[in-house]
C-alpha cells in the first residue's frame, strides 16, 4: 500500500480543489478511525474541513465511514462523505455556516466520480 502523500494529486483532482486549499491535520486522526494514513485539507480562516483516509481496502473504508456517520449524527456538523476504493472522504462544516457548507457541497459526488 502506498502512503496518502502519493495519492494527494489524485485526491485533489477527484475533489476538484485548487483555490486556496492548504494541507493540515486530518480530523479525526488516521489512528482514531483505524486508517493507515490521512490527509487533511482546509481553507484559511474558514470552518470547512476535509479529511481523506487511506485504508487497506474498500471494506475497511466503508466500515469506518459508518462509524463516522454515527459520530456526526450526534453533532451539529453537516457532512459530505464517500468511499472511492481504499480512500474515505470525510468533509465537515458547521450546519449554520453557509460559506463552509458551500465549500463542502458536492465533494462526495466528485470524490466518488459522480457528476
C-alpha positions as CSV (number, residue, x, y, z in Angstrom):
1,X,0.0,0.0,0.0
2,X,1.3,3.5,-0.8
3,X,1.0,6.4,1.6
4,X,-1.5,9.1,1.3
5,X,1.2,11.6,0.1
6,X,1.4,9.6,-3.2
7,X,-2.4,10.0,-3.6
8,X,-2.5,13.7,-2.9
9,X,-2.7,14.9,-6.5
10,X,-5.3,12.3,-7.4
11,X,-7.3,13.3,-4.3
12,X,-7.2,17.0,-5.2
13,X,-8.3,16.1,-8.8
14,X,-11.2,14.0,-7.6
15,X,-12.3,16.8,-5.3
16,X,-11.6,19.5,-7.9
17,X,-9.9,21.5,-5.2
18,X,-7.5,24.2,-6.4
19,X,-8.2,27.5,-4.9
20,X,-6.6,28.3,-1.6
21,X,-6.7,24.8,-0.1
22,X,-3.9,24.0,2.3
23,X,-2.7,20.8,3.9
24,X,-3.4,20.4,7.6
25,X,-4.0,17.6,10.1
26,X,-6.9,15.2,9.4
27,X,-9.7,15.4,12.0
28,X,-10.2,12.8,13.4
29,X,-6.7,11.3,13.1
30,X,-5.9,8.3,11.0
31,X,-5.3,6.3,14.1
32,X,-8.7,7.3,15.6
33,X,-10.5,5.9,12.5
34,X,-8.2,2.9,12.0
35,X,-6.7,4.2,8.8
36,X,-3.2,3.6,7.6
37,X,-2.7,7.3,6.7
38,X,-4.6,10.5,6.3
39,X,-4.6,13.9,4.6
40,X,-6.3,17.0,5.9
41,X,-7.3,20.0,3.8
42,X,-8.9,23.3,4.7
43,X,-9.1,26.9,3.7
44,X,-7.5,29.8,5.8
45,X,-10.0,31.4,8.2
46,X,-12.8,29.1,7.3
47,X,-14.5,26.3,9.3
48,X,-14.9,23.8,6.4
49,X,-12.5,20.8,6.8
50,X,-11.7,17.9,4.5
51,X,-10.1,14.7,5.7
52,X,-9.2,11.8,3.4
53,X,-8.2,8.5,4.9
54,X,-6.3,5.6,3.3
55,X,-7.3,2.0,4.3
56,X,-6.2,-1.4,3.3
57,X,-9.3,-1.9,1.1
58,X,-12.8,-0.8,0.3
59,X,-14.4,-2.8,3.1
60,X,-12.3,-1.2,5.8
61,X,-13.0,2.3,4.4
62,X,-16.8,1.6,4.2
63,X,-16.8,0.3,7.8
64,X,-15.0,3.4,9.1
65,X,-17.5,5.6,7.1
66,X,-20.4,4.1,9.0
67,X,-18.7,4.6,12.4
68,X,-18.0,8.3,11.5
69,X,-21.6,8.8,10.3
70,X,-22.7,7.7,13.8
71,X,-20.5,10.3,15.3
72,X,-21.7,13.0,13.0
73,X,-25.3,12.3,13.9
74,X,-24.5,13.3,17.5
75,X,-23.1,16.7,16.5
76,X,-24.2,19.9,14.7
77,X,-21.9,19.1,11.7
78,X,-23.0,18.7,8.1
79,X,-21.1,16.0,6.4
80,X,-20.1,15.0,2.8
81,X,-18.7,11.5,2.8
82,X,-17.8,8.9,0.1
83,X,-15.6,5.9,-0.4
84,X,-13.5,5.5,-3.5
85,X,-11.6,2.2,-3.4
86,X,-9.4,2.3,-0.4
87,X,-9.9,6.0,0.2
88,X,-12.6,7.6,2.5
89,X,-13.6,11.2,2.2
90,X,-14.8,12.9,5.4
91,X,-15.7,16.6,4.8
92,X,-17.4,18.6,7.6
93,X,-18.8,22.0,8.2
94,X,-20.9,23.6,10.9
95,X,-24.6,23.3,9.9
96,X,-25.1,27.1,10.5
97,X,-22.1,28.3,8.4
98,X,-23.3,28.9,4.8
99,X,-19.8,29.6,3.5
100,X,-18.4,26.4,5.0
101,X,-21.4,24.4,3.8
102,X,-20.8,25.8,0.2
103,X,-17.2,24.7,0.4
104,X,-18.0,21.0,1.0
105,X,-21.2,20.9,-1.0
106,X,-20.9,18.2,-3.8
107,X,-17.5,16.9,-2.7
108,X,-18.8,13.4,-2.1
109,X,-20.2,13.2,-5.6
110,X,-16.9,14.5,-7.1
111,X,-14.9,12.1,-5.0
112,X,-16.8,9.0,-6.0
113,X,-16.8,10.0,-9.7
114,X,-20.4,11.2,-9.9
115,X,-21.1,14.4,-11.8
